[in-house]
Amino acid sequence: MRRIPVTLALVMTAGTLLVLGGCKDGKSAGGDAPATPLERFAARIGSLEGQALSDTLRQLAAGGPPEAAYASYLLGNQYYRAAGDSAMGRGWMDPLVTALLDSAEVRFTASIAADSTLLEPMVNLGSLWDDRSEQVADQVKRQEYAQKAESYYRLALGVDPLDEKARCNLGSLYLRQRKHPQAIAEFKQVLANDPESALAHYNLAIMFAEAKIYREALDEWELAVKYDPDGDIGGRSAENIKIVRDLMNAPEPVLTQ
């Protein structure tokens, strides 16, 4: 939730595959120079740290657009990251973690209110509700939260139907819900627009691996390595290729009477 990509655990017979949840923090995996107004804004205040950064963002968030939208979004990210960090030691249901997520939600919502075309807070609100849905045991609430996550991903896609981050996250949500045809459709649509999307290839590989169609899974992970050779997606793809090859090459167990 706090970086590209989010990782989940998928336990298999002979190992644990590393599953990517999507481009959930709205950053680009390529490390290119700032291109969007939001990225240029973030780069401009990037020299600030700690309390000075937070104070500046709060001041700008109280002003007018477009900086109010950008500042609110970045403040939301601060709370979101803090929630994830705190959850590692306290658990997601801890009151402090819940309060941090609530604050992130408020800031992302304010960002959208200041600029209804800004995709990043929409995607991160989807991610936030996506994360909440994974933490509740009550099935009714889980479904309710997942529907909210989907609604924010679709809100972003309503602004830009080609947005890779929103569509990858929507596909990942469907994948966790075992809605495989819908997930495939989202990843295929990403690849139709960008055949070199390492994340889409990665998630397709996960689907094939879950179905024990290992040859196709390896093909997709190899493409992910090709298109993201130095990034997190490529690195985890290489790890999963090794896991699956070890699984395929493992000797069959000997049956004893």
TORVEX-579480 format. One record per residue (C-alpha): x, y, z; residue in three letters; residue number from 1. Coordinates in steps of 0.1 Angstrom, whole numbers, plus 5000, padded with zeros to 4 digits. Last residue first. Example, Ala and Ser with C-alpha at 12.3 -4.5 7.8 and 13.67 -1.06 7.14 Angstrom:
// residues 2
[[5137; 4989; 5071]; 'Ser'; 2]
[[5123; 4955; 5078]; 'Ala'; 1]
***
This chain:
// residues 257
[[5029; 4510; 5012]; 'Gln'; 257]
[[5051; 4538; 5003]; 'Thr'; 256]
[[5046; 4563; 4976]; 'Leu'; 255]
[[5077; 4581; 4964]; 'Val'; 254]
[[5072; 4619; 4961]; 'Pro'; 253]
[[5077; 4633; 4926]; 'Glu'; 252]
[[5111; 4650; 4922]; 'Pro'; 251]
[[5111; 4688; 4923]; 'Ala'; 250]
[[5118; 4703; 4889]; 'Asn'; 249]
[[5085; 4720; 4885]; 'Met'; 248]
[[5086; 4734; 4920]; 'Leu'; 247]
[[5122; 4746; 4917]; 'Asp'; 246]
[[5112; 4763; 4884]; 'Arg'; 245]
[[5083; 4779; 4902]; 'Val'; 244]
[[5103; 4793; 4930]; 'Ile'; 243]
[[5131; 4805; 4907]; 'Lys'; 242]
[[5106; 4823; 4884]; 'Ile'; 241]
[[5091; 4838; 4916]; 'Asn'; 240]
[[5124; 4853; 4926]; 'Glu'; 239]
[[5130; 4867; 4891]; 'Ala'; 238]
[[5095; 4882; 4891]; 'Ser'; 237]
[[5103; 4898; 4925]; 'Arg'; 236]
[[5133; 4915; 4910]; 'Gly'; 235]
[[5115; 4926; 4879]; 'Gly'; 234]
[[5086; 4941; 4899]; 'Ile'; 233]
[[5110; 4958; 4923]; 'Asp'; 232]
[[5130; 4975; 4895]; 'Gly'; 231]
[[5162; 4969; 4877]; 'Asp'; 230]
[[5150; 4947; 4849]; 'Pro'; 229]
[[5115; 4961; 4846]; 'Asp'; 228]
[[5104; 4954; 4810]; 'Tyr'; 227]
[[5125; 4922; 4806]; 'Lys'; 226]
[[5118; 4910; 4841]; 'Val'; 225]
[[5081; 4914; 4836]; 'Ala'; 224]
[[5083; 4896; 4803]; 'Leu'; 223]
[[5101; 4867; 4821]; 'Glu'; 222]
[[5073; 4868; 4847]; 'Trp'; 221]
[[5047; 4864; 4819]; 'Glu'; 220]
[[5065; 4834; 4803]; 'Asp'; 219]
[[5070; 4818; 4836]; 'Leu'; 218]
[[5033; 4819; 4844]; 'Ala'; 217]
[[5025; 4805; 4810]; 'Glu'; 216]
[[5047; 4775; 4817]; 'Arg'; 215]
[[5033; 4772; 4852]; 'Tyr'; 214]
[[4997; 4766; 4846]; 'Ile'; 213]
[[4991; 4757; 4882]; 'Lys'; 212]
[[4959; 4777; 4883]; 'Ala'; 211]
[[4974; 4799; 4910]; 'Glu'; 210]
[[5005; 4802; 4889]; 'Ala'; 209]
[[4985; 4813; 4859]; 'Phe'; 208]
[[4968; 4840; 4879]; 'Met'; 207]
[[5002; 4851; 4894]; 'Ile'; 206]
[[5016; 4853; 4859]; 'Ala'; 205]
[[4988; 4876; 4848]; 'Leu'; 204]
[[4997; 4898; 4878]; 'Asn'; 203]
[[5033; 4901; 4867]; 'Tyr'; 202]
[[5025; 4908; 4831]; 'His'; 201]
[[5002; 4937; 4843]; 'Ala'; 200]
[[5029; 4950; 4865]; 'Leu'; 199]
[[5056; 4949; 4839]; 'Ala'; 198]
[[5035; 4970; 4815]; 'Ser'; 197]
[[5054; 4966; 4782]; 'Glu'; 196]
[[5024; 4959; 4761]; 'Pro'; 195]
[[5010; 4994; 4770]; 'Asp'; 194]
[[4975; 5002; 4758]; 'Asn'; 193]
[[4965; 4966; 4750]; 'Ala'; 192]
[[4985; 4955; 4780]; 'Leu'; 191]
[[4964; 4976; 4804]; 'Val'; 190]
[[4933; 4962; 4788]; 'Gln'; 189]
[[4946; 4927; 4792]; 'Lys'; 188]
[[4952; 4934; 4829]; 'Phe'; 187]
[[4916; 4946; 4834]; 'Glu'; 186]
[[4900; 4917; 4814]; 'Ala'; 185]
[[4921; 4892; 4832]; 'Ile'; 184]
[[4908; 4905; 4866]; 'Ala'; 183]
[[4872; 4903; 4854]; 'Gln'; 182]
[[4876; 4867; 4842]; 'Pro'; 181]
[[4894; 4858; 4874]; 'His'; 180]
[[4869; 4871; 4900]; 'Lys'; 179]
[[4888; 4852; 4928]; 'Arg'; 178]
[[4882; 4882; 4951]; 'Gln'; 177]
[[4919; 4886; 4954]; 'Arg'; 176]
[[4922; 4887; 4916]; 'Leu'; 175]
[[4893; 4912; 4914]; 'Tyr'; 174]
[[4912; 4936; 4937]; 'Leu'; 173]
[[4943; 4931; 4917]; 'Ser'; 172]
[[4925; 4940; 4885]; 'Gly'; 171]
[[4912; 4971; 4901]; 'Leu'; 170]
[[4947; 4980; 4913]; 'Asn'; 169]
[[4961; 4975; 4878]; 'Cys'; 168]
[[4933; 4996; 4863]; 'Arg'; 167]
[[4939; 5025; 4887]; 'Ala'; 166]
[[4976; 5025; 4883]; 'Lys'; 165]
[[4976; 5020; 4845]; 'Glu'; 164]
[[4954; 5051; 4838]; 'Asp'; 163]
[[4940; 5045; 4803]; 'Leu'; 162]
[[4904; 5052; 4812]; 'Pro'; 161]
[[4914; 5086; 4825]; 'Asp'; 160]
[[4888; 5106; 4844]; 'Val'; 159]
[[4863; 5078; 4846]; 'Gly'; 158]
[[4892; 5055; 4853]; 'Leu'; 157]
[[4898; 5075; 4885]; 'Ala'; 156]
[[4862; 5071; 4896]; 'Leu'; 155]
[[4864; 5034; 4887]; 'Arg'; 154]
[[4893; 5030; 4911]; 'Tyr'; 153]
[[4873; 5049; 4937]; 'Tyr'; 152]
[[4842; 5028; 4932]; 'Ser'; 151]
[[4862; 4995; 4934]; 'Glu'; 150]
[[4876; 5005; 4968]; 'Ala'; 149]
[[4841; 5013; 4980]; 'Lys'; 148]
[[4829; 4979; 4968]; 'Gln'; 147]
[[4858; 4962; 4986]; 'Ala'; 146]
[[4848; 4980; 5018]; 'Tyr'; 145]
[[4812; 4968; 5016]; 'Glu'; 144]
[[4823; 4933; 5007]; 'Gln'; 143]
[[4846; 4932; 5038]; 'Arg'; 142]
[[4819; 4947; 5059]; 'Lys'; 141]
[[4794; 4920; 5050]; 'Val'; 140]
[[4821; 4893; 5054]; 'Gln'; 139]
[[4830; 4903; 5089]; 'Asp'; 138]
[[4867; 4894; 5094]; 'Ala'; 137]
[[4880; 4928; 5086]; 'Val'; 136]
[[4916; 4935; 5076]; 'Gln'; 135]
[[4915; 4928; 5038]; 'Glu'; 134]
[[4886; 4952; 5033]; 'Ser'; 133]
[[4906; 4980; 5051]; 'Arg'; 132]
[[4934; 4975; 5026]; 'Asp'; 131]
[[4911; 4979; 4996]; 'Asp'; 130]
[[4895; 5009; 5013]; 'Trp'; 129]
[[4929; 5025; 5014]; 'Leu'; 128]
[[4938; 5014; 4979]; 'Ser'; 127]
[[4907; 5029; 4965]; 'Gly'; 126]
[[4914; 5061; 4984]; 'Leu'; 125]
[[4949; 5059; 4969]; 'Asn'; 124]
[[4936; 5057; 4934]; 'Val'; 123]
[[4913; 5086; 4939]; 'Met'; 122]
[[4941; 5106; 4956]; 'Pro'; 121]
[[4963; 5100; 4925]; 'Glu'; 120]
[[4938; 5108; 4898]; 'Leu'; 119]
[[4935; 5145; 4901]; 'Leu'; 118]
[[4905; 5155; 4879]; 'Thr'; 117]
[[4881; 5166; 4908]; 'Ser'; 116]
[[4907; 5191; 4921]; 'Asp'; 115]
[[4900; 5207; 4954]; 'Ala'; 114]
[[4874; 5182; 4964]; 'Ala'; 113]
[[4897; 5154; 4953]; 'Ile'; 112]
[[4924; 5167; 4976]; 'Ser'; 111]
[[4900; 5170; 5004]; 'Ala'; 110]
[[4890; 5134; 5000]; 'Thr'; 109]
[[4927; 5123; 5001]; 'Phe'; 108]
[[4932; 5143; 5032]; 'Arg'; 107]
[[4902; 5129; 5051]; 'Val'; 106]
[[4911; 5094; 5040]; 'Glu'; 105]
[[4946; 5098; 5053]; 'Ala'; 104]
[[4933; 5110; 5086]; 'Ser'; 103]
[[4910; 5080; 5089]; 'Asp'; 102]
[[4940; 5057; 5081]; 'Leu'; 101]
[[4960; 5074; 5108]; 'Leu'; 100]
[[4931; 5070; 5133]; 'Ala'; 99]
[[4928; 5033; 5125]; 'Thr'; 98]
[[4965; 5028; 5130]; 'Val'; 97]
[[4963; 5045; 5164]; 'Leu'; 96]
[[4933; 5024; 5174]; 'Pro'; 95]
[[4950; 4991; 5166]; 'Asp'; 94]
[[4931; 4971; 5141]; 'Met'; 93]
[[4959; 4970; 5115]; 'Trp'; 92]
[[4984; 4954; 5139]; 'Gly'; 91]
[[5006; 4971; 5164]; 'Arg'; 90]
[[5041; 4965; 5152]; 'Gly'; 89]
[[5038; 4964; 5114]; 'Met'; 88]
[[5006; 4984; 5117]; 'Ala'; 87]
[[5026; 5015; 5128]; 'Ser'; 86]
[[5046; 5015; 5095]; 'Asp'; 85]
[[5014; 5011; 5074]; 'Gly'; 84]
[[4996; 5038; 5093]; 'Ala'; 83]
[[5026; 5061; 5090]; 'Ala'; 82]
[[5027; 5055; 5052]; 'Arg'; 81]
[[4990; 5064; 5049]; 'Tyr'; 80]
[[4993; 5095; 5072]; 'Tyr'; 79]
[[5022; 5108; 5050]; 'Gln'; 78]
[[5004; 5099; 5018]; 'Asn'; 77]
[[4974; 5119; 5029]; 'Gly'; 76]
[[4996; 5149; 5035]; 'Leu'; 75]
[[5009; 5145; 4999]; 'Leu'; 74]
[[4973; 5145; 4986]; 'Tyr'; 73]
[[4963; 5175; 5007]; 'Ser'; 72]
[[4994; 5194; 4994]; 'Ala'; 71]
[[4986; 5186; 4957]; 'Tyr'; 70]
[[4949; 5195; 4960]; 'Ala'; 69]
[[4957; 5228; 4979]; 'Ala'; 68]
[[4984; 5236; 4953]; 'Glu'; 67]
[[4959; 5236; 4925]; 'Pro'; 66]
[[4939; 5252; 4940]; 'Pro'; 65]
[[4936; 5276; 4969]; 'Gly'; 64]
[[4949; 5277; 5004]; 'Gly'; 63]
[[4944; 5255; 5034]; 'Ala'; 62]
[[4964; 5226; 5018]; 'Ala'; 61]
[[4993; 5251; 5013]; 'Leu'; 60]
[[4996; 5258; 5050]; 'Gln'; 59]
[[4992; 5221; 5058]; 'Arg'; 58]
[[5019; 5212; 5033]; 'Leu'; 57]
[[5043; 5238; 5046]; 'Thr'; 56]
[[5038; 5226; 5082]; 'Asp'; 55]
[[5043; 5189; 5072]; 'Ser'; 54]
[[5075; 5197; 5053]; 'Leu'; 53]
[[5090; 5218; 5081]; 'Ala'; 52]
[[5080; 5191; 5106]; 'Gln'; 51]
[[5101; 5165; 5089]; 'Gly'; 50]
[[5119; 5174; 5057]; 'Glu'; 49]
[[5119; 5201; 5031]; 'Leu'; 48]
[[5141; 5197; 5000]; 'Ser'; 47]
[[5113; 5180; 4982]; 'Gly'; 46]
[[5092; 5211; 4980]; 'Ile'; 45]
[[5098; 5216; 4943]; 'Arg'; 44]
[[5099; 5179; 4935]; 'Ala'; 43]
[[5065; 5174; 4950]; 'Ala'; 42]
[[5051; 5203; 4929]; 'Phe'; 41]
[[5068; 5189; 4898]; 'Arg'; 40]
[[5052; 5155; 4904]; 'Glu'; 39]
[[5018; 5171; 4909]; 'Leu'; 38]
[[5021; 5192; 4878]; 'Pro'; 37]
[[5030; 5160; 4858]; 'Thr'; 36]
[[5064; 5151; 4843]; 'Ala'; 35]
[[5089; 5148; 4871]; 'Pro'; 34]
[[5121; 5131; 4858]; 'Ala'; 33]
[[5119; 5093; 4854]; 'Asp'; 32]
[[5123; 5069; 4882]; 'Gly'; 31]
[[5106; 5041; 4863]; 'Gly'; 30]
[[5083; 5028; 4889]; 'Ala'; 29]
[[5060; 5058; 4887]; 'Ser'; 28]
[[5043; 5069; 4919]; 'Lys'; 27]
[[5006; 5067; 4926]; 'Gly'; 26]
[[5009; 5049; 4959]; 'Asp'; 25]
[[4991; 5018; 4949]; 'Lys'; 24]
[[5007; 5005; 4918]; 'Cys'; 23]
[[4993; 4971; 4922]; 'Gly'; 22]
[[4990; 4942; 4947]; 'Gly'; 21]
[[5021; 4923; 4938]; 'Leu'; 20]
[[5023; 4887; 4948]; 'Val'; 19]
[[5055; 4871; 4960]; 'Leu'; 18]
[[5052; 4834; 4956]; 'Leu'; 17]
[[5058; 4812; 4986]; 'Thr'; 16]
[[5073; 4778; 4982]; 'Gly'; 15]
[[5068; 4742; 4974]; 'Ala'; 14]
[[5031; 4736; 4977]; 'Thr'; 13]
[[5020; 4772; 4974]; 'Met'; 12]
[[5015; 4800; 4998]; 'Val'; 11]
[[5004; 4833; 4983]; 'Leu'; 10]
[[5018; 4862; 5004]; 'Ala'; 9]
[[5009; 4898; 4996]; 'Leu'; 8]
[[5032; 4926; 4984]; 'Thr'; 7]
[[5023; 4962; 4975]; 'Val'; 6]
[[5043; 4974; 4945]; 'Pro'; 5]
[[5051; 5001; 4943]; 'Ile'; 4]
[[5051; 5017; 4976]; 'Arg'; 3]
[[5029; 5024; 5007]; 'Arg'; 2]
[[5000; 5000; 5000]; 'Met'; 1]
***
